[in-house]
Amino acid sequence: MGLLEKVKFAAWDDAGAVVDLIKKWLPSECKTEKDYEESLYLFLHSELGAVQITKQFGHGRIKADLAVGKKVILELKHKLDSTAKLQRLIGQLEGYRELEKTVIVLLTGKTDPNLLKELQERLEEMNHRNFNPIATLGSYKQFLLVEK
């Protein structure tokens, strides 16, 4: 990670820095969600150096796939192809709402287009419910979506 990315992560846009890194990440030979999680974990460690990356981050009854630093958690979903998987994901995301962290939902593999649309709508609703223009200057979104 270059100096600019380190400053960006530490100073003001840690979620944006993670999203930028995910876009640069080139997973290879990944077949399962766990393969993608391990690949991303190793990549983020190599790119973020001193920033703590935690697998299976737990907080109470909540457990996310990865935590990056103190403000970002990642939830990976591979092959989002059934309503049951979508409903489980939405339930997980609702649990994350109580945390004061940005949640990046990372979709890998083939995603059903209708389920993707429904997920986008739900994330928009969840972000709207969390909107607080005084505390966040009107730009904060707790839930971000990245497709890989």
C-alpha positions in Angstrom: 0.0 0.0 0.0 1.3 3.4 -1.0 1.7 6.3 1.3 -1.5 7.9 -0.1 -3.6 4.8 0.6 -2.1 4.6 4.2 -3.1 8.2 4.9 -6.5 7.7 3.3 -7.1 4.6 5.5 -5.9 6.1 8.7 -7.2 9.6 8.3 -10.6 9.6 6.8 -11.9 6.9 4.4 -11.0 3.5 5.7 -13.9 1.8 4.0 -13.1 3.6 0.7 -9.5 2.3 1.0 -10.7 -1.2 1.6 -13.1 -1.1 -1.4 -10.2 0.2 -3.6 -8.0 -2.7 -2.5 -10.8 -5.2 -3.1 -11.0 -3.9 -6.7 -7.2 -4.5 -7.1 -7.4 -8.0 -5.5 -7.1 -10.8 -8.0 -8.3 -14.1 -6.4 -7.0 -17.2 -8.1 -8.0 -20.8 -7.8 -10.8 -20.0 -5.4 -13.8 -22.3 -5.4 -15.5 -21.8 -2.1 -16.4 -18.9 0.1 -13.7 -19.9 2.5 -11.1 -19.9 -0.3 -12.1 -16.3 -1.2 -12.0 -15.3 2.4 -8.5 -16.7 2.9 -7.3 -15.1 -0.3 -8.7 -11.7 0.6 -7.4 -12.0 4.2 -3.8 -12.6 2.9 -4.1 -9.9 0.3 -5.3 -7.3 2.8 -2.5 -8.3 5.2 0.1 -7.8 2.4 -1.4 -4.4 1.4 -2.3 -2.9 4.8 0.7 -3.9 6.8 0.2 -2.7 10.3 -3.6 -2.5 10.1 -5.2 -5.4 12.1 -7.2 -7.9 9.9 -9.3 -10.3 11.9 -10.9 -13.5 10.6 -14.4 -14.4 11.9 -14.7 -11.1 13.8 -17.2 -11.7 16.6 -19.2 -9.2 18.7 -21.8 -10.8 20.9 -24.0 -13.0 18.7 -22.6 -11.3 15.6 -19.9 -12.9 13.5 -18.5 -11.3 10.3 -16.1 -12.9 7.9 -13.4 -10.3 8.3 -12.7 -7.1 10.2 -10.3 -4.5 8.9 -9.0 -2.1 11.5 -11.6 -0.8 13.9 -14.2 0.6 11.6 -14.8 -1.9 8.7 -16.2 -5.4 8.5 -16.5 -7.6 5.4 -19.2 -10.1 4.8 -18.4 -12.4 1.8 -21.1 -14.3 -0.1 -20.1 -16.7 -2.8 -22.8 -17.6 -5.4 -25.8 -15.7 -4.1 -28.2 -17.9 -6.0 -31.2 -18.6 -3.7 -33.8 -16.6 -1.8 -32.7 -18.6 1.4 -29.1 -17.3 1.0 -30.3 -13.8 0.5 -32.6 -13.9 3.5 -29.8 -15.2 5.7 -27.5 -12.4 4.5 -30.1 -9.8 5.2 -30.5 -11.2 8.7 -26.8 -11.0 9.2 -26.7 -7.4 8.0 -29.6 -6.4 10.3 -27.5 -7.7 13.1 -24.5 -5.5 12.0 -26.6 -2.3 12.1 -26.0 -2.0 15.9 -22.2 -1.9 15.3 -20.6 1.5 14.6 -18.8 0.0 11.6 -19.0 0.2 7.9 -20.1 -3.1 6.4 -18.8 -4.1 3.0 -20.8 -6.9 1.4 -18.6 -8.7 -1.1 -20.2 -10.9 -3.7 -18.1 -13.5 -5.5 -19.0 -16.0 -8.1 -22.2 -16.0 -10.1 -25.0 -14.0 -8.5 -28.7 -14.3 -9.5 -29.6 -10.9 -11.1 -33.0 -10.7 -9.4 -31.4 -11.4 -6.0 -28.8 -8.8 -6.6 -31.5 -6.2 -7.3 -33.3 -7.2 -4.1 -30.1 -6.9 -2.1 -29.3 -3.5 -3.6 -32.8 -2.3 -2.6 -32.5 -3.7 0.9 -29.0 -2.1 1.4 -30.4 1.3 0.2 -33.3 1.0 2.7 -30.9 0.1 5.5 -28.6 3.0 4.7 -31.6 5.3 4.5 -32.7 4.2 8.0 -29.2 4.8 9.3 -28.9 8.3 7.7 -27.9 11.0 10.2 -26.9 14.2 8.3 -25.8 16.0 11.5 -23.4 13.2 12.7 -22.2 12.2 9.2 -22.3 15.3 7.1 -24.8 13.6 4.8 -22.3 11.2 3.1 -22.1 8.1 5.3 -23.4 4.8 4.2 -23.1 1.9 6.7 -23.6 -0.7 4.0 -21.6 -0.9 0.8 -21.8 -3.5 -2.0 -18.9 -4.8 -4.0 -19.1 -7.5 -6.7 -15.9 -9.4 -7.7 
